[in-house]
Amino acid sequence: MLTYLRKRIISSALPLVVVVVGVFALARMTGNPAALYLPLNATEQMREDFISRNGLDQPLWVQMGEYFGGVLRLDFGTSLRTGEAAGEMALRAFPATLQLAATTMVIAIVLAVIVGSWAALRPNGVVDRIASFFSMAAASIPDFWLAIVGIWIFAITLGWLPTSGVIGAEAWVLPIATLALRPFGALVQVIRGAMVSALSEPYIKLARSKGASQTRVVTRHALRNAAAPGLTVAGDLTVGLVNGAVVVETIFGWPGIGKLMIDSILQRDFAVLQACVLLTAIAIFILNIVIDLLYALLDPRVRPAAAGRRRRKANSDAGGDGAGVVPSGTDGTDQSPTPARPGSPTDLTTARA
């Protein structure tokens, strides 16, 4: 375990540095922030003083060296807008994004398990066809388009929901619905495919022959088998939610790190922008490790390192972002390998239970 964690930290260090360097350089291509923070009648001396005071007159490589030196001391610089510590601003905004992403994924997973399991009970039936159509449509709708349509219908036309804010349950409805639709559609497809495959396995037939009810077969045996591929896609979709929250938070005025990042770009607040990107990258790195460990727990035969490779391969097979359809045969059954199958024929005691 420690070896795996050490290898993951080392392998992630270079991409993390590349991301930070890229953001550092691109942010400074947006122009000199002095034009935003000084009055229109500012003199040339005032501009020079502002640039010198914030270290913007130094070569780019010197600024970058000072920034990385500060990061090693956990000093991410000072906001040009407020004068606060950039790291504290990012940390203060990040919980709002985590709350939004976590709530969204819980709702999406619960609904996807219900709909995907129901559709898998009768492949190619009416429910299956309806669920497949709407899940594919949901996985294809852009978040920003759905947010705009939601505001127009439910906030402006009907006046049922607010367009911004975090106070009150109604303020959460539109942001969560906007973010949850795409992962819900992707998860329905994956869970449906995994459930169809699981329900056709011999150990399911054995459990039914011993008098197990349909509810017990689905919840105790088939769903446990579908957990591994579902976790694979759910984990990658959660990572996507953290990134995709930037647009949704900006549209709905959600006080998370995504909105803070956009505001920092518009205001050329370099220190805050860099702190937001670095914190988000670290959070995604930690989340990927947690997903690999959970995957390994679902299948004790798979070590965490192998779990990570298998998870990324499954995600690639599913379409790169977890939004693809699980491959199926001509009879509608899933033909992809199922890495975890608790309750399989190799343990008849589980099936007998």
One Martini backbone bead per residue (centre of mass of N, CA, C, O) as a GRO file, in nm:
protein
  353
    1MET     BB    1   0.059   0.061  -0.023
    2LEU     BB    2   0.299   0.260   0.015
    3THR     BB    3   0.416   0.210  -0.265
    4TYR     BB    4   0.174   0.310  -0.423
    5LEU     BB    5   0.162   0.597  -0.307
    6ARG     BB    6   0.447   0.680  -0.392
    7LYS     BB    7   0.407   0.640  -0.697
    8ARG     BB    8   0.168   0.838  -0.730
    9ILE     BB    9   0.309   1.091  -0.633
   10ILE     BB   10   0.541   1.089  -0.839
   11SER     BB   11   0.360   1.070  -1.104
   12SER     BB   12   0.196   1.351  -1.022
   13ALA     BB   13   0.405   1.580  -1.006
   14LEU     BB   14   0.451   1.663  -1.302
   15PRO     BB   15   0.159   1.738  -1.389
   16LEU     BB   16   0.128   1.952  -1.167
   17VAL     BB   17   0.355   2.139  -1.261
   18VAL     BB   18   0.248   2.186  -1.549
   19VAL     BB   19  -0.017   2.319  -1.470
   20VAL     BB   20   0.098   2.555  -1.306
   21VAL     BB   21   0.278   2.672  -1.527
   22GLY     BB   22   0.056   2.716  -1.736
   23VAL     BB   23  -0.116   2.911  -1.566
   24PHE     BB   24   0.101   3.117  -1.507
   25ALA     BB   25   0.148   3.199  -1.806
   26LEU     BB   26  -0.148   3.249  -1.909
   27ALA     BB   27  -0.230   3.470  -1.708
   28ARG     BB   28  -0.008   3.681  -1.818
   29MET     BB   29  -0.152   3.704  -2.111
   30THR     BB   30  -0.401   3.898  -2.025
   31GLY     BB   31  -0.231   4.114  -1.877
   32ASN     BB   32  -0.219   4.406  -1.705
   33PRO     BB   33  -0.359   4.480  -1.388
   34ALA     BB   34  -0.331   4.792  -1.368
   35ALA     BB   35  -0.583   4.871  -1.545
   36LEU     BB   36  -0.791   4.767  -1.309
   37TYR     BB   37  -0.658   4.910  -1.027
   38LEU     BB   38  -0.646   5.181  -1.170
   39PRO     BB   39  -0.709   5.474  -1.256
   40LEU     BB   40  -0.754   5.649  -1.545
   41ASN     BB   41  -0.558   5.897  -1.419
   42ALA     BB   42  -0.306   5.750  -1.403
   43THR     BB   43   0.015   5.753  -1.369
   44GLU     BB   44   0.314   5.626  -1.454
   45GLN     BB   45   0.416   5.605  -1.163
   46MET     BB   46   0.180   5.438  -1.053
   47ARG     BB   47   0.225   5.195  -1.238
   48GLU     BB   48   0.516   5.128  -1.150
   49ASP     BB   49   0.451   5.084  -0.850
   50PHE     BB   50   0.252   4.852  -0.886
   51ILE     BB   51   0.437   4.657  -1.038
   52SER     BB   52   0.666   4.651  -0.826
   53ARG     BB   53   0.498   4.567  -0.570
   54ASN     BB   54   0.402   4.284  -0.740
   55GLY     BB   55   0.648   4.174  -0.929
   56LEU     BB   56   0.588   4.244  -1.257
   57ASP     BB   57   0.898   4.341  -1.347
   58GLN     BB   58   0.985   4.065  -1.363
   59PRO     BB   59   1.079   3.795  -1.478
   60LEU     BB   60   0.909   3.508  -1.527
   61TRP     BB   61   1.114   3.310  -1.392
   62VAL     BB   62   1.125   3.464  -1.126
   63GLN     BB   63   0.827   3.451  -1.050
   64MET     BB   64   0.815   3.143  -1.052
   65GLY     BB   65   1.026   3.089  -0.833
   66GLU     BB   66   0.878   3.245  -0.609
   67TYR     BB   67   0.620   3.079  -0.614
   68PHE     BB   68   0.741   2.795  -0.548
   69GLY     BB   69   0.867   2.886  -0.285
   70GLY     BB   70   0.594   2.958  -0.152
   71VAL     BB   71   0.459   2.678  -0.175
   72LEU     BB   72   0.665   2.533   0.013
   73ARG     BB   73   0.551   2.750   0.247
   74LEU     BB   74   0.239   2.798   0.203
   75ASP     BB   75   0.267   3.052  -0.007
   76PHE     BB   76   0.027   3.201  -0.248
   77GLY     BB   77  -0.017   3.483  -0.181
   78THR     BB   78  -0.182   3.790  -0.287
   79SER     BB   79  -0.453   3.963  -0.334
   80LEU     BB   80  -0.535   4.230  -0.542
   81ARG     BB   81  -0.829   4.292  -0.441
   82THR     BB   82  -0.813   4.229  -0.099
   83GLY     BB   83  -0.529   4.126   0.048
   84GLU     BB   84  -0.551   3.836   0.076
   85ALA     BB   85  -0.495   3.520   0.109
   86ALA     BB   86  -0.512   3.296  -0.142
   87GLY     BB   87  -0.539   3.026   0.011
   88GLU     BB   88  -0.780   3.110   0.192
   89MET     BB   89  -0.981   3.164  -0.037
   90ALA     BB   90  -0.980   2.879  -0.158
   91LEU     BB   91  -1.057   2.721   0.103
   92ARG     BB   92  -1.330   2.874   0.148
   93ALA     BB   93  -1.461   2.780  -0.140
   94PHE     BB   94  -1.438   2.463  -0.164
   95PRO     BB   95  -1.678   2.342   0.008
   96ALA     BB   96  -1.905   2.429  -0.188
   97THR     BB   97  -1.815   2.241  -0.416
   98LEU     BB   98  -1.825   1.973  -0.261
   99GLN     BB   99  -2.123   1.983  -0.185
  100LEU     BB  100  -2.232   1.991  -0.472
  101ALA     BB  101  -2.093   1.733  -0.582
  102ALA     BB  102  -2.189   1.528  -0.368
  103THR     BB  103  -2.494   1.568  -0.397
  104THR     BB  104  -2.510   1.506  -0.696
  105MET     BB  105  -2.393   1.212  -0.688
  106VAL     BB  106  -2.594   1.083  -0.499
  107ILE     BB  107  -2.844   1.133  -0.672
  108ALA     BB  108  -2.741   1.002  -0.935
  109ILE     BB  109  -2.688   0.717  -0.821
  110VAL     BB  110  -2.964   0.645  -0.709
  111LEU     BB  111  -3.125   0.684  -0.974
  112ALA     BB  112  -2.949   0.496  -1.154
  113VAL     BB  113  -2.997   0.233  -0.999
  114ILE     BB  114  -3.300   0.223  -1.034
  115VAL     BB  115  -3.323   0.251  -1.345
  116GLY     BB  116  -3.109   0.039  -1.436
  117SER     BB  117  -3.240  -0.207  -1.292
  118TRP     BB  118  -3.519  -0.191  -1.420
  119ALA     BB  119  -3.421  -0.216  -1.717
  120ALA     BB  120  -3.267  -0.503  -1.675
  121LEU     BB  121  -3.513  -0.697  -1.626
  122ARG     BB  122  -3.609  -0.599  -1.941
  123PRO     BB  123  -3.470  -0.638  -2.214
  124ASN     BB  124  -3.609  -0.441  -2.466
  125GLY     BB  125  -3.813  -0.298  -2.326
  126VAL     BB  126  -3.987  -0.027  -2.249
  127VAL     BB  127  -3.814   0.074  -2.015
  128ASP     BB  128  -3.540   0.034  -2.154
  129ARG     BB  129  -3.587   0.225  -2.393
  130ILE     BB  130  -3.649   0.480  -2.235
  131ALA     BB  131  -3.393   0.486  -2.060
  132SER     BB  132  -3.187   0.489  -2.293
  133PHE     BB  133  -3.276   0.748  -2.429
  134PHE     BB  134  -3.259   0.948  -2.182
  135SER     BB  135  -2.963   0.884  -2.102
  136MET     BB  136  -2.831   0.973  -2.368
  137ALA     BB  137  -2.942   1.260  -2.362
  138ALA     BB  138  -2.828   1.345  -2.084
  139ALA     BB  139  -2.518   1.287  -2.162
  140SER     BB  140  -2.537   1.527  -2.408
  141ILE     BB  141  -2.597   1.768  -2.234
  142PRO     BB  142  -2.507   2.072  -2.172
  143ASP     BB  143  -2.477   2.253  -1.888
  144PHE     BB  144  -2.523   2.547  -1.988
  145TRP     BB  145  -2.791   2.493  -2.138
  146LEU     BB  146  -2.950   2.381  -1.897
  147ALA     BB  147  -2.921   2.630  -1.716
  148ILE     BB  148  -3.066   2.833  -1.901
  149VAL     BB  149  -3.335   2.678  -1.927
  150GLY     BB  150  -3.397   2.661  -1.624
  151ILE     BB  151  -3.413   2.964  -1.573
  152TRP     BB  152  -3.633   3.034  -1.783
  153ILE     BB  153  -3.855   2.844  -1.666
  154PHE     BB  154  -3.827   2.840  -1.328
  155ALA     BB  155  -3.755   3.157  -1.283
  156ILE     BB  156  -3.892   3.344  -1.502
  157THR     BB  157  -4.164   3.217  -1.591
  158LEU     BB  158  -4.260   3.072  -1.304
  159GLY     BB  159  -4.106   3.149  -1.025
  160TRP     BB  160  -3.997   2.898  -0.835
  161LEU     BB  161  -3.684   2.972  -0.867
  162PRO     BB  162  -3.381   3.065  -0.804
  163THR     BB  163  -3.074   3.195  -0.960
  164SER     BB  164  -2.944   3.227  -0.667
  165GLY     BB  165  -2.772   3.094  -0.413
  166VAL     BB  166  -2.780   2.896  -0.072
  167ILE     BB  167  -3.051   2.965   0.057
  168GLY     BB  168  -3.218   2.707   0.064
  169ALA     BB  169  -3.339   2.441  -0.112
  170GLU     BB  170  -3.421   2.591  -0.381
  171ALA     BB  171  -3.119   2.684  -0.453
  172TRP     BB  172  -3.025   2.374  -0.528
  173VAL     BB  173  -3.185   2.264  -0.769
  174LEU     BB  174  -3.057   2.375  -1.032
  175PRO     BB  175  -2.756   2.299  -0.991
  176ILE     BB  176  -2.806   1.994  -0.948
  177ALA     BB  177  -2.966   1.931  -1.205
  178THR     BB  178  -2.746   2.021  -1.401
  179LEU     BB  179  -2.514   1.824  -1.292
  180ALA     BB  180  -2.679   1.537  -1.278
  181LEU     BB  181  -2.766   1.451  -1.567
  182ARG     BB  182  -2.507   1.334  -1.691
  183PRO     BB  183  -2.429   1.115  -1.477
  184PHE     BB  184  -2.698   0.973  -1.488
  185GLY     BB  185  -2.686   0.878  -1.784
  186ALA     BB  186  -2.419   0.718  -1.763
  187LEU     BB  187  -2.497   0.527  -1.523
  188VAL     BB  188  -2.737   0.386  -1.649
  189GLN     BB  189  -2.580   0.243  -1.873
  190VAL     BB  190  -2.379   0.088  -1.692
  191ILE     BB  191  -2.575  -0.054  -1.495
  192ARG     BB  192  -2.744  -0.195  -1.703
  193GLY     BB  193  -2.516  -0.364  -1.830
  194ALA     BB  194  -2.423  -0.506  -1.564
  195MET     BB  195  -2.700  -0.630  -1.490
  196VAL     BB  196  -2.750  -0.802  -1.737
  197SER     BB  197  -2.499  -0.976  -1.694
  198ALA     BB  198  -2.559  -1.074  -1.402
  199LEU     BB  199  -2.853  -1.203  -1.457
  200SER     BB  200  -2.705  -1.433  -1.656
  201GLU     BB  201  -2.579  -1.580  -1.439
  202PRO     BB  202  -2.556  -1.879  -1.272
  203TYR     BB  203  -2.581  -1.773  -0.972
  204ILE     BB  204  -2.862  -1.650  -1.019
  205LYS     BB  205  -3.008  -1.909  -1.096
  206LEU     BB  206  -2.944  -2.052  -0.830
  207ALA     BB  207  -3.090  -1.854  -0.641
  208ARG     BB  208  -3.369  -1.893  -0.772
  209SER     BB  209  -3.387  -2.206  -0.728
  210LYS     BB  210  -3.381  -2.144  -0.397
  211GLY     BB  211  -3.607  -1.894  -0.367
  212ALA     BB  212  -3.524  -1.622  -0.443
  213SER     BB  213  -3.600  -1.317  -0.467
  214GLN     BB  214  -3.593  -1.050  -0.671
  215THR     BB  215  -3.484  -0.849  -0.466
  216ARG     BB  216  -3.246  -1.025  -0.366
  217VAL     BB  217  -3.107  -1.067  -0.637
  218VAL     BB  218  -3.056  -0.768  -0.700
  219THR     BB  219  -2.932  -0.658  -0.421
  220ARG     BB  220  -2.732  -0.905  -0.333
  221HIS     BB  221  -2.599  -0.976  -0.628
  222ALA     BB  222  -2.612  -0.791  -0.885
  223LEU     BB  223  -2.526  -0.516  -0.759
  224ARG     BB  224  -2.251  -0.610  -0.655
  225ASN     BB  225  -2.143  -0.668  -0.945
  226ALA     BB  226  -2.204  -0.357  -1.048
  227ALA     BB  227  -2.015  -0.178  -0.866
  228ALA     BB  228  -1.742  -0.154  -1.013
  229PRO     BB  229  -1.827  -0.011  -1.281
  230GLY     BB  230  -1.980   0.215  -1.132
  231LEU     BB  231  -1.735   0.329  -0.978
  232THR     BB  232  -1.561   0.402  -1.214
  233VAL     BB  233  -1.754   0.620  -1.334
  234ALA     BB  234  -1.822   0.785  -1.079
  235GLY     BB  235  -1.535   0.886  -1.024
  236ASP     BB  236  -1.490   1.037  -1.296
  237LEU     BB  237  -1.745   1.218  -1.268
  238THR     BB  238  -1.654   1.364  -1.012
  239VAL     BB  239  -1.412   1.498  -1.139
  240GLY     BB  240  -1.584   1.647  -1.354
  241LEU     BB  241  -1.749   1.816  -1.152
  242VAL     BB  242  -1.522   1.989  -1.039
  243ASN     BB  243  -1.469   2.115  -1.319
  244GLY     BB  244  -1.775   2.182  -1.416
  245ALA     BB  245  -1.850   2.392  -1.184
  246VAL     BB  246  -1.757   2.656  -1.309
  247VAL     BB  247  -2.007   2.720  -1.485
  248VAL     BB  248  -2.239   2.680  -1.279
  249GLU     BB  249  -2.137   2.880  -1.064
  250THR     BB  250  -2.147   3.128  -1.248
  251ILE     BB  251  -2.450   3.123  -1.326
  252PHE     BB  252  -2.557   3.083  -1.002
  253GLY     BB  253  -2.362   3.211  -0.787
  254TRP     BB  254  -2.169   3.007  -0.663
  255PRO     BB  255  -1.945   3.002  -0.374
  256GLY     BB  256  -1.700   2.871  -0.530
  257ILE     BB  257  -1.408   2.787  -0.694
  258GLY     BB  258  -1.512   2.843  -0.979
  259LYS     BB  259  -1.599   3.138  -0.943
  260LEU     BB  260  -1.328   3.237  -0.833
  261MET     BB  261  -1.171   3.173  -1.090
  262ILE     BB  262  -1.323   3.358  -1.285
  263ASP     BB  263  -1.283   3.620  -1.129
  264SER     BB  264  -0.969   3.608  -1.144
  265ILE     BB  265  -0.948   3.628  -1.448
  266LEU     BB  266  -1.103   3.900  -1.488
  267GLN     BB  267  -0.902   4.043  -1.256
  268ARG     BB  268  -0.608   3.937  -1.258
  269ASP     BB  269  -0.574   3.725  -1.005
  270PHE     BB  270  -0.316   3.528  -0.989
  271ALA     BB  271  -0.292   3.402  -0.703
  272VAL     BB  272  -0.580   3.286  -0.685
  273LEU     BB  273  -0.578   3.116  -0.940
  274GLN     BB  274  -0.339   2.932  -0.859
  275ALA     BB  275  -0.468   2.824  -0.598
  276CYS     BB  276  -0.716   2.692  -0.729
  277VAL     BB  277  -0.570   2.497  -0.920
  278LEU     BB  278  -0.397   2.349  -0.711
  279LEU     BB  279  -0.630   2.249  -0.529
  280THR     BB  280  -0.783   2.093  -0.749
  281ALA     BB  281  -0.554   1.900  -0.830
  282ILE     BB  282  -0.520   1.768  -0.552
  283ALA     BB  283  -0.812   1.665  -0.522
  284ILE     BB  284  -0.805   1.480  -0.772
  285PHE     BB  285  -0.570   1.305  -0.682
  286ILE     BB  286  -0.705   1.195  -0.422
  287LEU     BB  287  -0.961   1.080  -0.556
  288ASN     BB  288  -0.818   0.867  -0.731
  289ILE     BB  289  -0.704   0.703  -0.495
  290VAL     BB  290  -0.972   0.636  -0.356
  291ILE     BB  291  -1.093   0.481  -0.596
  292ASP     BB  292  -0.878   0.259  -0.612
  293LEU     BB  293  -0.927   0.151  -0.322
  294LEU     BB  294  -1.229   0.081  -0.358
  295TYR     BB  295  -1.188  -0.114  -0.590
  296ALA     BB  296  -1.012  -0.313  -0.425
  297LEU     BB  297  -1.232  -0.376  -0.209
  298LEU     BB  298  -1.439  -0.506  -0.407
  299ASP     BB  299  -1.161  -0.654  -0.513
  300PRO     BB  300  -0.928  -0.845  -0.351
  301ARG     BB  301  -0.759  -0.936  -0.615
  302VAL     BB  302  -0.703  -0.627  -0.638
  303ARG     BB  303  -0.477  -0.405  -0.656
  304PRO     BB  304  -0.444  -0.073  -0.657
  305ALA     BB  305  -0.277  -0.052  -0.918
  306ALA     BB  306  -0.463  -0.237  -1.085
  307ALA     BB  307  -0.716  -0.072  -1.037
  308GLY     BB  308  -0.624   0.178  -1.190
  309ARG     BB  309  -0.586   0.045  -1.465
  310ARG     BB  310  -0.870  -0.075  -1.490
  311ARG     BB  311  -1.025   0.188  -1.458
  312ARG     BB  312  -0.899   0.339  -1.703
  313LYS     BB  313  -0.982   0.127  -1.912
  314ALA     BB  314  -1.285   0.141  -1.862
  315ASN     BB  315  -1.310   0.443  -1.926
  316SER     BB  316  -1.204   0.423  -2.217
  317ASP     BB  317  -1.423   0.219  -2.316
  318ALA     BB  318  -1.661   0.433  -2.230
  319GLY     BB  319  -1.527   0.729  -2.366
  320GLY     BB  320  -1.323   0.881  -2.138
  321ASP     BB  321  -1.583   1.016  -1.933
  322GLY     BB  322  -1.807   0.792  -1.860
  323ALA     BB  323  -2.039   0.824  -2.114
  324GLY     BB  324  -2.051   0.547  -2.210
  325VAL     BB  325  -2.129   0.240  -2.338
  326VAL     BB  326  -2.164  -0.066  -2.262
  327PRO     BB  327  -2.079  -0.333  -2.404
  328SER     BB  328  -2.277  -0.529  -2.634
  329GLY     BB  329  -2.454  -0.765  -2.753
  330THR     BB  330  -2.705  -0.883  -2.956
  331ASP     BB  331  -2.877  -0.949  -2.672
  332GLY     BB  332  -2.790  -0.704  -2.461
  333THR     BB  333  -2.536  -0.806  -2.335
  334ASP     BB  334  -2.264  -0.795  -2.147
  335GLN     BB  335  -1.906  -0.825  -2.267
  336SER     BB  336  -1.762  -0.723  -2.036
  337PRO     BB  337  -1.559  -0.733  -1.788
  338THR     BB  338  -1.603  -0.853  -1.444
  339PRO     BB  339  -1.404  -0.798  -1.171
  340ALA     BB  340  -1.656  -0.814  -0.968
  341ARG     BB  341  -1.809  -1.117  -0.790
  342PRO     BB  342  -1.996  -1.135  -0.553
  343GLY     BB  343  -2.151  -1.449  -0.529
  344SER     BB  344  -2.026  -1.659  -0.688
  345PRO     BB  345  -1.974  -1.990  -0.767
  346THR     BB  346  -1.711  -2.002  -0.585
  347ASP     BB  347  -1.952  -1.919  -0.361
  348LEU     BB  348  -2.221  -2.096  -0.259
  349THR     BB  349  -2.293  -1.962   0.010
  350THR     BB  350  -2.385  -1.693  -0.103
  351ALA     BB  351  -2.612  -1.799  -0.287
  352ARG     BB  352  -2.760  -1.954  -0.054
  353ALA     BB  353  -2.817  -1.677   0.107
   0.00000   0.00000   0.00000
